[in-house]
Amino acid sequence: MNCNANKSIGCTVKQCAYHCGNENYCSLDKINVGTHEANPTEVKCTDCESFRPSSK
């Protein structure tokens, strides 16, 4: 896999199209983090809105 890992964005979600294979980094220059809660108070309340499912 030819991937330009962004060493500023760590990622362990291997099912994402932007995940860099054996490296736990994202290939995007920037990600968007959002929430699905009205008042987020825990990590589990946040979402990576840049996620796209891998076609693999």
The first five atom37 places (N, CA, C, CB, O) and aatype in JSON, in Angstrom:
{
  "aatype": [12, 2, 4, 2, 0, 2, 11, 15, 9, 7, 4, 16, 19, 11, 5, 4, 0, 18, 8, 4, 7, 2, 6, 2, 18, 4, 15, 10, 3, 11, 9, 2, 19, 7, 16, 8, 6, 0, 2, 14, 16, 6, 19, 11, 4, 16, 3, 4, 6, 15, 13, 1, 14, 15, 15, 11],
  "atom_mask": [
    [1, 1, 1, 1, 1],
    [1, 1, 1, 1, 1],
    [1, 1, 1, 1, 1],
    [1, 1, 1, 1, 1],
    [1, 1, 1, 1, 1],
    [1, 1, 1, 1, 1],
    [1, 1, 1, 1, 1],
    [1, 1, 1, 1, 1],
    [1, 1, 1, 1, 1],
    [1, 1, 1, 0, 1],
    [1, 1, 1, 1, 1],
    [1, 1, 1, 1, 1],
    [1, 1, 1, 1, 1],
    [1, 1, 1, 1, 1],
    [1, 1, 1, 1, 1],
    [1, 1, 1, 1, 1],
    [1, 1, 1, 1, 1],
    [1, 1, 1, 1, 1],
    [1, 1, 1, 1, 1],
    [1, 1, 1, 1, 1],
    [1, 1, 1, 0, 1],
    [1, 1, 1, 1, 1],
    [1, 1, 1, 1, 1],
    [1, 1, 1, 1, 1],
    [1, 1, 1, 1, 1],
    [1, 1, 1, 1, 1],
    [1, 1, 1, 1, 1],
    [1, 1, 1, 1, 1],
    [1, 1, 1, 1, 1],
    [1, 1, 1, 1, 1],
    [1, 1, 1, 1, 1],
    [1, 1, 1, 1, 1],
    [1, 1, 1, 1, 1],
    [1, 1, 1, 0, 1],
    [1, 1, 1, 1, 1],
    [1, 1, 1, 1, 1],
    [1, 1, 1, 1, 1],
    [1, 1, 1, 1, 1],
    [1, 1, 1, 1, 1],
    [1, 1, 1, 1, 1],
    [1, 1, 1, 1, 1],
    [1, 1, 1, 1, 1],
    [1, 1, 1, 1, 1],
    [1, 1, 1, 1, 1],
    [1, 1, 1, 1, 1],
    [1, 1, 1, 1, 1],
    [1, 1, 1, 1, 1],
    [1, 1, 1, 1, 1],
    [1, 1, 1, 1, 1],
    [1, 1, 1, 1, 1],
    [1, 1, 1, 1, 1],
    [1, 1, 1, 1, 1],
    [1, 1, 1, 1, 1],
    [1, 1, 1, 1, 1],
    [1, 1, 1, 1, 1],
    [1, 1, 1, 1, 1]
  ],
  "atom_positions": [
    [[0.84, -1.18, 0.0], [0.0, 0.0, 0.0], [0.88, 1.24, 0.0], [-0.96, 0.0, 1.21], [1.79, 1.35, 0.82]],
    [[0.63, 2.15, -0.89], [1.34, 3.41, -0.94], [0.5, 4.45, -0.21], [1.63, 3.85, -2.4], [-0.54, 4.87, -0.69]],
    [[0.97, 4.85, 0.96], [0.19, 5.75, 1.8], [1.09, 6.85, 2.33], [-0.49, 4.98, 2.95], [2.2, 6.58, 2.8]],
    [[0.62, 8.07, 2.27], [1.35, 9.19, 2.85], [0.85, 9.41, 4.27], [1.2, 10.49, 2.0], [-0.1, 10.17, 4.49]],
    [[1.47, 8.74, 5.21], [1.04, 8.81, 6.6], [1.27, 10.21, 7.16], [1.79, 7.77, 7.46], [2.35, 10.78, 7.03]],
    [[0.23, 10.75, 7.77], [0.35, 12.02, 8.47], [0.7, 11.69, 9.91], [-0.99, 12.88, 8.37], [-0.16, 11.24, 10.68]],
    [[1.93, 11.89, 10.29], [2.42, 11.51, 11.62], [1.79, 12.36, 12.73], [3.94, 11.63, 11.68], [2.02, 12.1, 13.91]],
    [[1.0, 13.37, 12.37], [0.29, 14.18, 13.36], [-1.09, 13.63, 13.68], [0.16, 15.61, 12.86], [-1.73, 14.08, 14.63]],
    [[-1.55, 12.64, 12.88], [-2.88, 12.07, 13.1], [-2.75, 10.56, 13.28], [-3.83, 12.41, 11.93], [-2.67, 9.82, 12.3]],
    [[-2.73, 10.12, 14.51], [-2.68, 8.69, 14.81], [-4.06, 8.09, 14.6], [0.0, 0.0, 0.0], [-5.07, 8.74, 14.86]],
    [[-4.12, 6.84, 14.14], [-5.39, 6.17, 13.9], [-5.2, 4.66, 13.97], [-5.99, 6.58, 12.54], [-4.25, 4.12, 13.4]],
    [[-6.11, 3.98, 14.66], [-6.06, 2.52, 14.74], [-7.29, 1.87, 14.09], [-5.96, 2.08, 16.21], [-7.51, 0.67, 14.25]],
    [[-8.07, 2.65, 13.36], [-9.29, 2.14, 12.72], [-8.91, 1.61, 11.33], [-10.4, 3.25, 12.62], [-8.96, 2.34, 10.33]],
    [[-8.55, 0.34, 11.29], [-8.07, -0.26, 10.04], [-9.16, -0.38, 8.97], [-7.5, -1.62, 10.32], [-8.84, -0.6, 7.8]],
    [[-10.41, -0.24, 9.35], [-11.52, -0.32, 8.39], [-11.75, 1.01, 7.65], [-12.79, -0.73, 9.12], [-12.61, 1.08, 6.78]],
    [[-11.0, 2.04, 7.99], [-11.15, 3.34, 7.34], [-10.31, 3.39, 6.06], [-10.73, 4.48, 8.3], [-9.19, 2.88, 6.01]],
    [[-10.86, 3.99, 5.04], [-10.18, 4.12, 3.75], [-8.9, 4.95, 3.86], [-11.11, 4.75, 2.73], [-8.01, 4.82, 3.02]],
    [[-8.79, 5.8, 4.87], [-7.63, 6.68, 5.02], [-6.56, 6.13, 5.97], [-8.08, 8.03, 5.52], [-5.54, 6.78, 6.18]],
    [[-6.78, 4.94, 6.53], [-5.81, 4.31, 7.44], [-4.61, 3.84, 6.63], [-6.45, 3.12, 8.23], [-4.77, 3.31, 5.53]],
    [[-3.41, 4.02, 7.16], [-2.18, 3.67, 6.44], [-1.68, 2.26, 6.74], [-1.09, 4.66, 6.78], [-0.57, 2.09, 7.26]],
    [[-2.47, 1.28, 6.43], [-2.04, -0.11, 6.51], [-1.4, -0.51, 7.82], [0.0, 0.0, 0.0], [-2.05, -0.46, 8.86]],
    [[-0.11, -0.92, 7.8], [0.58, -1.38, 8.99], [1.02, -0.24, 9.9], [1.77, -2.2, 8.6], [1.44, -0.47, 11.04]],
    [[0.92, 0.98, 9.41], [1.24, 2.14, 10.23], [-0.06, 2.66, 10.83], [1.97, 3.25, 9.39], [-1.05, 2.79, 10.11]],
    [[-0.08, 2.96, 12.1], [-1.3, 3.45, 12.74], [-1.42, 4.96, 12.63], [-1.33, 3.03, 14.2], [-1.43, 5.69, 13.62]],
    [[-1.51, 5.42, 11.36], [-1.66, 6.83, 11.06], [-2.73, 7.01, 9.99], [-0.33, 7.45, 10.6], [-3.08, 6.08, 9.26]],
    [[-3.23, 8.24, 9.91], [-4.2, 8.63, 8.89], [-3.44, 9.27, 7.73], [-5.27, 9.61, 9.48], [-2.39, 9.88, 7.94]],
    [[-3.96, 9.13, 6.53], [-3.31, 9.73, 5.37], [-3.86, 11.11, 5.02], [-3.46, 8.82, 4.18], [-3.35, 11.78, 4.12]],
    [[-4.91, 11.55, 5.72], [-5.47, 12.87, 5.44], [-4.59, 13.99, 6.01], [-6.89, 12.98, 6.02], [-3.86, 13.77, 6.97]],
    [[-4.68, 15.17, 5.41], [-3.96, 16.33, 5.94], [-4.67, 16.89, 7.16], [-3.84, 17.42, 4.86], [-4.05, 17.49, 8.04]],
    [[-5.98, 16.69, 7.21], [-6.8, 17.24, 8.28], [-8.01, 16.33, 8.46], [-7.25, 18.71, 7.97], [-8.53, 15.78, 7.49]],
    [[-8.46, 16.15, 9.7], [-9.68, 15.41, 9.97], [-10.68, 16.32, 10.66], [-9.39, 14.15, 10.84], [-10.32, 17.37, 11.19]],
    [[-11.94, 15.91, 10.63], [-12.98, 16.65, 11.33], [-13.51, 15.77, 12.45], [-14.12, 17.09, 10.36], [-13.94, 14.64, 12.21]],
    [[-13.48, 16.3, 13.67], [-14.0, 15.58, 14.84], [-15.29, 16.25, 15.25], [-12.96, 15.57, 16.02], [-15.35, 17.48, 15.4]],
    [[-16.32, 15.46, 15.44], [-17.63, 15.98, 15.83], [-18.2, 15.15, 16.97], [0.0, 0.0, 0.0], [-17.49, 14.36, 17.59]],
    [[-19.48, 15.35, 17.22], [-20.15, 14.61, 18.29], [-21.57, 14.25, 17.87], [-20.17, 15.43, 19.59], [-22.17, 14.89, 17.01]],
    [[-22.09, 13.21, 18.49], [-23.47, 12.8, 18.27], [-24.3, 13.07, 19.53], [-23.54, 11.3, 17.88], [-25.44, 12.62, 19.64]],
    [[-23.72, 13.8, 20.47], [-24.37, 14.11, 21.74], [-24.64, 15.6, 21.86], [-23.51, 13.63, 22.93], [-23.9, 16.41, 21.29]],
    [[-25.68, 15.97, 22.59], [-25.98, 17.38, 22.83], [-24.96, 18.01, 23.79], [-27.39, 17.54, 23.39], [-24.65, 19.2, 23.68]],
    [[-24.44, 17.2, 24.72], [-23.49, 17.69, 25.71], [-22.4, 16.64, 25.91], [-24.19, 18.02, 27.06], [-22.44, 15.9, 26.89]],
    [[-21.43, 16.55, 25.0], [-20.41, 15.51, 25.11], [-19.53, 15.7, 26.34], [-19.55, 15.49, 23.86], [-19.0, 16.78, 26.58]],
    [[-19.38, 14.62, 27.1], [-18.58, 14.67, 28.32], [-17.56, 13.54, 28.41], [-19.47, 14.63, 29.53], [-16.77, 13.5, 29.35]],
    [[-17.58, 12.61, 27.44], [-16.66, 11.48, 27.44], [-16.12, 11.24, 26.03], [-17.37, 10.21, 27.97], [-16.72, 11.67, 25.05]],
    [[-14.99, 10.56, 25.95], [-14.38, 10.25, 24.66], [-15.36, 9.55, 23.74], [-13.13, 9.39, 24.86], [-15.41, 9.84, 22.55]],
    [[-16.15, 8.62, 24.29], [-17.08, 7.85, 23.46], [-18.19, 8.71, 22.85], [-17.69, 6.74, 24.28], [-18.94, 8.23, 22.0]],
    [[-18.3, 9.95, 23.26], [-19.31, 10.86, 22.71], [-18.82, 11.57, 21.44], [-19.7, 11.9, 23.75], [-19.59, 12.28, 20.79]],
    [[-17.55, 11.38, 21.09], [-17.0, 12.06, 19.92], [-16.86, 11.1, 18.74], [-15.64, 12.69, 20.26], [-16.78, 9.89, 18.92]],
    [[-16.82, 11.67, 17.54], [-16.74, 10.89, 16.31], [-15.73, 11.5, 15.34], [-18.12, 10.79, 15.64], [-15.59, 12.72, 15.27]],
    [[-15.03, 10.65, 14.6], [-14.22, 11.12, 13.5], [-15.14, 11.23, 12.29], [-13.0, 10.16, 13.21], [-15.5, 10.23, 11.68]],
    [[-15.52, 12.45, 11.96], [-16.45, 12.67, 10.85], [-15.76, 12.56, 9.49], [-17.09, 14.04, 10.99], [-16.41, 12.69, 8.46]],
    [[-14.46, 12.31, 9.48], [-13.72, 12.11, 8.24], [-13.69, 10.64, 7.85], [-12.3, 12.64, 8.38], [-13.21, 10.3, 6.76]],
    [[-14.18, 9.76, 8.7], [-14.17, 8.32, 8.45], [-14.9, 7.97, 7.16], [-14.8, 7.56, 9.63], [-16.0, 8.46, 6.91]],
    [[-14.28, 7.13, 6.36], [-14.92, 6.54, 5.17], [-14.56, 5.06, 5.18], [-14.44, 7.25, 3.82], [-13.4, 4.71, 5.35]],
    [[-15.56, 4.19, 5.0], [-15.26, 2.74, 5.01], [-14.31, 2.35, 3.89], [-16.57, 1.93, 4.89], [-14.41, 2.84, 2.77]],
    [[-13.4, 1.46, 4.2], [-12.46, 0.95, 3.21], [-13.2, 0.03, 2.26], [-11.29, 0.2, 3.89], [-14.13, -0.66, 2.67]],
    [[-12.8, 0.02, 1.02], [-13.43, -0.84, 0.02], [-12.86, -2.25, 0.04], [-13.27, -0.25, -1.37], [-13.28, -3.09, -0.76]],
    [[-11.92, -2.52, 0.92], [-11.29, -3.85, 1.02], [-12.18, -4.84, 1.7], [-9.98, -3.78, 1.75], [-11.81, -6.0, 1.86]]
  ]
}
